[in-house]
Amino acid sequence: MPQPEPSITGRPGFDALFAALPVAAIVVGPDECVAHANALAETLLNQSERVMLGQPIATILPTPDPMRNSEHRGLAVYDAEIVTARGVKIRVDFAETLIPDHPGWRAITLHSAAISRRLGYLADRTGGARAAVGAAAMLAHEIKNPLSGIRGAAQLLGAGELTTLITTEVDRIAALIDRMQDFSDTRPLPLAAENIYPLLTHARRLALAGFARGITIEERFDPSLPPAQINRDALLQILINLLKNAREAVGNADNARIIMTTAYRHGITVSGAPGKPRQPLPIEICVFDNGPGAPPDIAEHLFDPFVSGRREGQGLGLALVDKLTRDMGGIVQYAREGTPEMTVLRLLLPRAAS
């Protein structure tokens, strides 16, 4: 009978301690190049440690205080907006400290108020999401059943403008309740190894035939991606919601652009359930648009239920995207990137076991 492998005992080493830090951390050497970067830094900067190692820190993470002198004596800047080398804007508390007894060495930490949103911790949901689950169940029971009675009574009145108005509004409210009920389904999604490209093509065709008619949706795909561990229906719903969000964001601008991209990202991981190893999320799907982006005051709450940057928005589309993505073990991120600046909604999903 095989014996279980002995657990590792004793004082943890540097690698274990550095990986366990609850903030993004980077170690910079006397040559001004990156010597170490933990998993949270990889996710926040959207670059793997392997890519960052040996690179000048200034090309990866410009200091938020360009007026400081060249003698590194420590620095702390709170609520600073930094544009990374990839054009991603991040708002963080930036702290830089010297490492005692190691001249020229320093550590940089980055703490984001939205760090839990960016990393998408899978072990828990935000308070807003939990509230939405309760609200959905309550509203479905207390409102939807009476609505059917109201609709039936209106139809008995016969055809007419007021009858049409009543039934139309009842149907609209019922549809909203149906969307909210999606949050109350806590059953685990069945996942399987799937090729994502047929789903991307199908979502694009649906968009072009309906809500995105007349808009060009560009494709920039990496054709060599391996299968992802996903639920087909959930991913298709996510893609449709992202494309619809992009279409609404660009409005009726003459230069409206929507771009779908895929890529394989090494080194991107997320914490799983307690006691479980970190989950790699190398499959990246992005939807770009050249709309104005979310207002700054709601950008970090964009995936919370009932938060919307549009007056007519219900704040449920992206919240459902977030829920379904988490149910598949992935994360979704919002950013403004590139020159000229575009909005990007980025999905990071697990690869299927080979």
Backbone hydrogen bonds, N-H to C=O, Kabsch-Sander energy under -0.5 kcal/mol:
donor,donor_aa,acceptor,acceptor_aa,energy
17,L,13,G,-2.2
18,F,14,F,-3.2
19,A,15,D,-2.2
20,A,16,A,-1.4
21,L,17,L,-0.5
21,L,18,F,-0.9
24,A,110,L,-1.6
26,I,108,I,-2.7
27,V,36,H,-2.3
28,V,106,R,-2.9
29,G,33,C,-2.4
32,E,29,G,-2.1
34,V,55,Q,-2.3
35,A,27,V,-3.4
36,H,27,V,-1.4
38,N,25,A,-2.1
42,E,38,N,-1.9
43,T,39,A,-2.1
44,L,40,L,-2.5
45,L,41,A,-2.4
46,N,42,E,-0.9
47,Q,42,E,-1.6
52,M,48,S,-1.9
53,L,49,E,-2.5
54,G,34,V,-2.7
55,Q,52,M,-2.4
57,I,32,E,-2.6
59,T,56,P,-1.3
60,I,56,P,-0.6
60,I,57,I,-1.0
61,L,57,I,-3.4
68,R,65,D,-1.6
72,H,70,S,-0.9
73,R,71,E,-0.8
75,L,96,E,-2.2
77,V,94,F,-3.1
80,A,92,V,-3.0
82,I,80,A,-0.6
82,I,90,I,-2.9
84,T,82,I,-0.6
84,T,88,V,-2.7
85,A,60,I,-1.5
87,G,84,T,-2.1
89,K,336,R,-1.2
90,I,82,I,-2.7
90,I,88,V,-0.5
92,V,80,A,-2.6
92,V,90,I,-0.6
93,D,111,H,-2.6
94,F,77,V,-3.3
94,F,92,V,-0.7
95,A,109,T,-2.3
96,E,75,L,-3.5
97,T,107,A,-2.6
99,I,105,W,-2.2
102,H,99,I,-1.6
105,W,102,H,-2.1
106,R,28,V,-2.1
107,A,97,T,-2.8
108,I,26,I,-3.2
109,T,95,A,-2.9
110,L,24,A,-2.5
111,H,93,D,-1.9
112,S,110,L,-0.5
115,I,112,S,-1.7
117,R,114,A,-0.5
118,R,114,A,-2.5
119,L,115,I,-2.5
120,G,116,S,-1.1
121,Y,116,S,-0.9
122,L,271,S,-1.1
130,R,126,T,-2.1
131,A,127,G,-2.3
132,A,128,G,-2.0
133,V,129,A,-1.8
134,G,130,R,-1.9
135,A,131,A,-2.6
136,A,132,A,-2.7
137,A,133,V,-2.0
138,M,134,G,-2.2
139,L,135,A,-2.9
140,A,136,A,-2.3
141,H,137,A,-1.5
142,E,138,M,-2.8
143,I,139,L,-2.4
144,K,139,L,-1.2
145,N,140,A,-0.6
147,L,143,I,-1.7
148,S,144,K,-1.3
148,S,145,N,-0.6
149,G,145,N,-1.1
150,I,146,P,-2.2
151,R,147,L,-2.6
152,G,148,S,-2.2
153,A,149,G,-2.3
154,A,150,I,-2.2
155,Q,151,R,-2.0
156,L,152,G,-1.4
157,L,153,A,-0.7
157,L,154,A,-0.9
158,G,155,Q,-1.3
164,T,160,G,-2.4
165,L,161,E,-2.1
166,I,162,L,-2.5
167,T,163,T,-2.6
168,T,164,T,-2.4
169,E,165,L,-2.2
170,V,166,I,-2.5
171,D,167,T,-2.4
172,R,168,T,-2.0
173,I,169,E,-2.3
174,A,170,V,-2.5
175,A,171,D,-2.2
176,L,172,R,-1.8
177,I,173,I,-2.3
178,D,174,A,-2.3
179,R,175,A,-1.9
180,M,176,L,-2.1
181,Q,177,I,-2.1
182,D,178,D,-0.7
182,D,179,R,-0.8
183,F,180,M,-1.6
184,S,181,Q,-1.1
185,D,182,D,-0.7
186,T,184,S,-1.0
192,A,230,I,-2.6
194,E,228,A,-2.6
196,I,194,E,-0.6
200,L,196,I,-2.2
201,T,197,Y,-2.5
202,H,198,P,-2.2
203,A,199,L,-2.5
204,R,200,L,-2.1
205,R,201,T,-2.2
206,L,202,H,-2.4
207,A,203,A,-2.1
208,L,204,R,-2.6
209,A,205,R,-1.8
210,G,206,L,-0.8
210,G,207,A,-0.8
212,A,207,A,-2.9
213,R,210,G,-1.7
215,I,212,A,-2.2
218,E,216,T,-0.6
218,E,258,I,-2.6
220,R,260,M,-2.9
225,L,222,D,-1.2
228,A,194,E,-2.6
229,Q,350,P,-2.4
230,I,192,A,-2.3
230,I,228,A,-1.1
232,R,230,I,-0.5
235,L,231,N,-2.6
236,L,232,R,-2.4
237,Q,233,D,-2.2
238,I,234,A,-2.3
239,L,235,L,-2.7
240,I,236,L,-2.3
241,N,237,Q,-2.3
242,L,238,I,-2.5
243,L,239,L,-2.5
244,K,240,I,-2.5
245,N,241,N,-2.4
246,A,242,L,-2.3
247,R,243,L,-2.5
248,E,244,K,-2.3
249,A,245,N,-1.8
250,V,246,A,-2.0
251,G,247,R,-1.0
253,A,250,V,-1.6
256,A,253,A,-1.4
258,I,216,T,-1.2
259,I,288,F,-2.0
260,M,218,E,-2.9
261,T,286,C,-2.3
262,T,220,R,-1.5
263,A,284,E,-1.8
265,R,263,A,-0.6
265,R,282,P,-2.8
266,H,264,Y,-0.6
268,I,265,R,-0.8
269,T,267,G,-0.6
270,V,279,Q,-1.8
276,K,273,A,-2.4
279,Q,270,V,-3.3
281,L,268,I,-3.5
283,I,349,L,-2.0
284,E,263,A,-2.6
284,E,282,P,-0.7
285,I,347,L,-2.1
286,C,261,T,-2.6
287,V,345,L,-1.8
288,F,259,I,-3.3
289,D,343,T,-1.9
290,N,257,R,-1.3
298,I,295,P,-1.9
299,A,295,P,-1.1
301,H,298,I,-1.8
302,L,299,A,-1.0
304,D,301,H,-1.8
306,F,315,G,-2.1
307,V,304,D,-1.4
307,V,315,G,-0.7
308,S,306,F,-0.5
313,G,310,R,-1.3
320,L,316,L,-2.3
321,V,317,G,-1.7
322,D,318,L,-2.4
323,K,319,A,-2.2
324,L,320,L,-2.8
325,T,321,V,-2.4
326,R,322,D,-2.4
327,D,323,K,-2.4
328,M,324,L,-1.0
328,M,325,T,-0.6
329,G,326,R,-2.1
330,G,325,T,-2.7
331,I,348,L,-1.9
333,Q,346,R,-2.2
335,A,344,V,-1.8
337,E,342,M,-2.5
342,M,337,E,-2.9
343,T,289,D,-2.7
344,V,335,A,-2.7
345,L,287,V,-1.9
346,R,333,Q,-2.6
346,R,344,V,-0.6
347,L,285,I,-3.4
348,L,331,I,-2.5
349,L,283,I,-2.7
352,A,227,P,-2.3
